[in-house]
Amino acid sequence: MSIRGVLDDLLQKQAAASGQQLPRMVGQQDMSQPATGSTTLGQQQLQQEQQQAAAVAQAQQQCAPFPAHQPDSAQVRMESQLIFDSCWRRFKEKHSMDFAAPREIIWLNGAPGSGKGVSTPLILKARGMTRSVCVSSLLSSAREARGYIDAGEMMPDHVVGDLLLEALLLPASMGHSATELNLVVDGFPRTAVQVDFVKLLMDKLRYLHTKYMDTPLAARFPRPTFKVVMLYVDEDTSINRQLQRAVAAQAHNKRVVDAGLGEQQLHEERSTDVLPEKARKRYQIFRQHYSAILRLKQFFPFHLIDACGSPADTQEQIRQELRYQSSLDLSEEAYSAIRHLPLAKDLQQTARQQLVSRLEGYCTHQRPLFGHVLSLLGQQVVPLLQQGALSGAAEWVSNEELFTKHPGCVDMMLDVLCDRGFQAHYVREVMPVPVRFDAASGHIQTKLQAMHRFKFSFDASGVRGANALKALEIAARITEAARNGTAGGAASAYADAMAGSSSGMRSQAAASPITESFIPEHLDLEAKMRAQDNSLRLKRVAFAQQLQQQQQQQHACEGKCGSSCGSAAASDVDEEVYTIHRCLRPDVNCGHAQELEVVSASG
């Protein structure tokens, strides 16, 4: 019997047991027609989908020549597994293999009023994305969901799953690359079943990546990366922002109507933003599902952003949390291949420490040369730096014999300028210089002379910045107060000028942000690598101790075994592979007679 026949037989049996009829084959039901009758809208359809999913799984076990792929669902509910399988089956029946998956998805969530809509463009820019999906807008505009919205019912998870897969996985015929498909999903997941849906989607995309990685379809299914961003605000902040949003929307719409700009310029006025009771209820509903959303920390990098502060503070926290991190963005194989190379910040820290040691050494051990270099800096270089102060760049070309006879003086000059905050670059050029001219023959005699070219650059962006303007304002107020004749007035003027920045500092000190990242253990590549390094180090230490004991035994029996035992003590020891050869002339009284031929250990 064919697979289709087995499926049909199983479905008919299960339908007969439950007292239902199945007028169509698997995958042929019309999703656009809502269920009617005494049952809740979608309840009968959901039961039918669960029965079909169970029948398909049983048929695959009976008919498939090889075991079907089973994603890691040890931490998800059976209900979630059935819903995801039914959504995925409908998607595959519609698109077959003509779809492409994104490489990176950021799941953005947060309480009402946390600023998800404002933060989405910033996240897109921080991660180099161009695409975003707002789940609430997706559901409100979908034909499949209109019946539930009109009936005032909660949207079933299988309907949300169908719409989400259609939005995430675009047809391959559109020609988008994996990078262009990357996106931010705003407002998902919200329930425990939807959390499991995200986990199962990751399992499915990983399976497709592994299956097609060495085939022409590899570009469609890159290695997936999921990140979760949670914007946190407390209840009072959430309610206040919702009410403020309503006032701002009403004021904006009034101006639009008065100006006659048209309805397309109107902002949405939510009924929940008008009354404090409804705003509080929205926050309480979010809190009810918050613990379920926190389960995502077990599976994916989870970034908790404190959004209670100003928009600028929230944006800076998002930039810091979503910056590129090779230990999270790369695969384990790629990360292990490059992690031995130093980080730029580590090089800078080491360079600063070495700079301090060199400057102190110049002053202590090479004082005459150091004094000569400082004299050149003060007399010739500093005037050039003063001339280029507004542009932030200067250049000095010198033929000083000091740099030719003592090349170390170049390092002294560069170190001093780096310590003073300049970026200095040095180039040595050898040029022919005329020394004699023969008028009769017209011959010019030249000699090679070294020219030392120094280029300096420094930050000049703050010339007209806010700090400079603030300094001018403070100076003007103090001067005006001094003319009025009171020193206390000058102090008061200074305090008034600094009031804005100091109040900001006080507000920040009162409530420090609680932003934090949670990285699951199975995704923390840096921790994995450190554990491997520690394990390898312990192996090496243990083997070194074993080797030392063997050498001590060799020395104890040296007079009985001959010189060959001594040669065994000098066997090759490599950093990765260690080898010990048995004594070539074993004796009854020699402890090496019982050893193995070759004993090796490696990382």
Secondary structure, 3 states (H helix, E strand, C coil): CCHHHHHHHHHHHHHHHHCCCCCCCCCCCCCCCCCCCCCCCCHHHHHHHHHHHHHHHHHHHHHCCCCCCCCCCCCCCHHHHHHHHHHHHHHHHHHCCCCECCCEEEEEEECCCCCHHHHHHHHHHHHCCCEEEEHHHHHHHCHHHHHHHHHCCCCCHHHHHHHHHHHHCECHHHCCCHHHHCEEEECCCCCHHHHHHHHHHHHHHHHHHHHHCCCCCHHHCCCCEEEEEEEECCHHHHHHHHHHHHHHHHHHHHHHHHHCCCHHHCCCCCHHHCCHHHHHHHHHHHHHHHHHHHHHHHCCCEEEEECCCCHHHHHHHHHHHCCCCHHHHCCHHHHHHHCCCCCHHHHHHHHHHHHHHHHHHHHHHCHHHHHHHHHHHHHHHHHHHHHCCCCCEEEEEECCHHHHHCCHHHHHHHHHHHHCCCEEEEEEEEEEEEEEECCCCCCEEEEEEEEEEEEEECCCCCCCCHHHHHHHHHHHHHHHHHHHCCHHHHHHHHHHHCHHHHHHHHHHHHCCCCCEEECCHHHCHHHHHHHHHHHHHHHHHHHHHHHHHHHHHHHHCHHHHCHHHHHHHCCCECCCCEEEECCCCCCCCCHHHHCCCEEEECC
